[in-house]
Structure formats: structure tokens, C-alpha cells
Amino acid sequence: MPIGIVESLDHEARGITRLEGKTIFVDGALPGERVEYASFRRKPSYELAHLVSVLKPSTARVTPRCEYFGICGGCAVQHMEPSAQLAAKQRVLEDSLWHIGRVRPETILPPIQGADWGYRHRARLGVRKVSKKAGVLIGFHERRSTYITDMRGCEVLPPHVSALLMPLRELFAALSISDRLPQVDIAVGEHCTSLLLRILEPIKGKDELLLRDFADRYGVLFYLQPKGPDSAYRFYPVPGPRLSYTLPEFDLELDFRPTDFTQVNHAVNRLLVRRAIRLLDPQPGERIADMFSGLGNFTLPIARSGASVLGVEGSEALVRRGREGAAANGLSEQVQFGVANLFEYTEESLRKLGRFDKMLIDPPREGALELVKALAEDAPRRLVYVSCNPATLARDAQVLVSQKGYGFVAAGAVNMFPHTSHVESIAVFERT
């Protein structure tokens, strides 16, 4: 079998080595290691390979904490020491900015990080009835597979949620629709933990009793979703605690539904919001745009700082939630929300919104290409860009720097998902 020296990690946390001019991506290999590997997919310019053995280990290699690591697709780098994970993510960010966008920030910001374990307050777990085991499996999908990992606990879920996995398996096995329940979405809020069940058939009388009994016993809140996301409804308990998260530094509490997008890592989100507000530096009297505003994760903190804010979002449901959140937090006078498809924005669309002193952009993985292309001569003098995809950030940064007259002031990694290959980041641009 071939042997190689691993140079670095790619954006999926695979080790990169080379053989006769061809790039080899090796699952489970770490930078600096000498490894033996076996290829399972060969293309003209690259190969995908499994790690067979580590002949010379990296000093960053550690024993994975989770017994399902390597099988479960939820984590990719538990075998790497956490500080080394963060350094690798920072390197992925910098490499993407240069190799894709041909841009470099003037300053590298200190990375944002939080707890390494028990951080995941949002999760979608698959559910599958397995006849030969006479039971139900609940877990993340196995790596590169549609199979559900046979999990009895999870180290990245909060401990009280991890402890629910086995009781949930017993509950779902007892339901009459156990083979018509493909997934459960978990959301941990400030006051409660919700479990949203995607159901393909209506639940029956006995099932309702089982769910209510489970909710009372374990102190959870059940939602049911018979069709699309808009069909989700609160099943039990109907009156009860709110599903919300807080931003204590800004004296804010934001209510959300389990189908709404919110960050999975509450602690890191608080640090990210703090960093974004510090970089944006909103001032009383300024008019600021928050593009891809969601339910107001950045909009409301900006308003709390005294500026006037317009949040623009493509989802009408999230805009409603944003308006409700502004009212509940006493910020209606300073905040407006609007619905728009920012992926189809033009210079004329942006002009209709009026002039802004500053702008925050927080797009999904697709980035914000049309929006940054729409920026005109009177564009905001400062722009803070929160990204969940280094490749699209790099692409958009190139437009901002080469076409729109912005200087690339700073950028840094955000470790929203420890032990995964997912790289979030924050960048700031300023008109020169």
C-alpha cells in the first residue's frame, strides 16, 4: 500500500498528500503524519483514500472521546487536539481567501471559540425502525451513508439531551407510527428543550398519551410536523415555557420556533454577536442595514446600541419573528424589517432602501454575490460579513476589494462547530 506525508487538511478535514503529481485526500490523517493509505476512488487529478495506519503520528493526534467516532458522520476531527483544530480552520479560511479570492486581510482576528463538548443546542437526528433489532435507532447519519448511527449518547449534545436518546428510542418503538417517523429536531432554549417530530401519519390516541407522559416525565416540549415546516405545531404542553435564547450583554431575549434558523452554539453565538457589534461600531443617529437578518440575531443588538436598523430577510416567517422580537424587547421604534430575495438583488433594489452608513451581511452558504455586486458609489463605508462558507466569502471579498473600492481590514475564524470541518468566520471591509 502507498505511503505519504500529510501536508495539510482540506475543507472537509481530510489529510492531503501527493503521489506522482496527484493529490490524495486521506480520511483521518493529520498534518505532519506519515501514513499508509488505501484509495477507494480514483480520478485523473486526485484520489480519495482511507487511512490504513499511522506510521508517524502528529503531536496533535488524540484519542477520540466518542465511541462512535469514525462511524457517525456528526464529527470529523475528534482525533485532533482542539487548539490544533482551530488553527487548521483558520488556515482553511486564509487559504480560501487567497486561492479563491486572491485577497488577504490586513489583520487576522483572534479566533472565537467556546466549549469543546456539549455545545450543540440544535440538532436533527434521523429515526429508523430496525426490525431485526426489534427497536428504533436515533442518531446522526453514518459517514457517507443513509444509515442511522446506533447511538446511545452523544458528546457534542448537552448532557441532558444526550441522556434522552435511549428513553426516546423506547418511546418511539412503542408508537404505532414508529415506522412513519423519519426524524426528530432538537432545540434547547433558555427555558425548555423542544423535540419536533416529523410524522408521516397522524398520531393516534395511545400515541398521544405516550408523548404526554414522556414530556411530563422528562420535562420536554413536543412539536409535531405532519407536512412542511409551516405545518409544525406545539403539541404538548400547549401552555408552558417559551422556546427562546438570550443575548445577555445586550439585554435581549429572542423567541423562536423549532423550524426557525438559529445558531446551534449559543455560547459562541454570543461571542460572535459581541465581535460583530464591536467591528461594526454602531452609533446613535446612524442608519444600518442587516442583510439576511433572520429573526434579528444581529439586528436587535445593533438597535440596542442606539442606531436605526433595517433588517432584510427572504423568509416572511422570520421577518414576523423579528418584528415580534423587536416589540418584545422594546425596540420597535429603532427597527424595521422587510422581506426580499437577496439572491436576486440589483443596484436598483438596493437604492430603493435608501442610504446606509454601515451594513452587516450574514448569508447562508451560497454567500451574497448579487448583493455585493449591487453596492454602488454611495455604499456603506463599513461592512461586516459573517460567513459560514470560506469559499463564498472569498469570492465575495474579491468583488468588494477589486470592484467596489473596499479595503479588507480583518478576518478571523469562528469555531461554531468543534470537532467538525465546518468553518465559520467574520470579516470587516472598509471603503478606501
Summary of the structure (lengths in Angstrom):
residues: 432
radius of gyration: 23.3
end to end distance: 54.5
largest distance: 67.6
contacts: 1449
relative contact order: 0.12
helix: 28%
strand: 31%
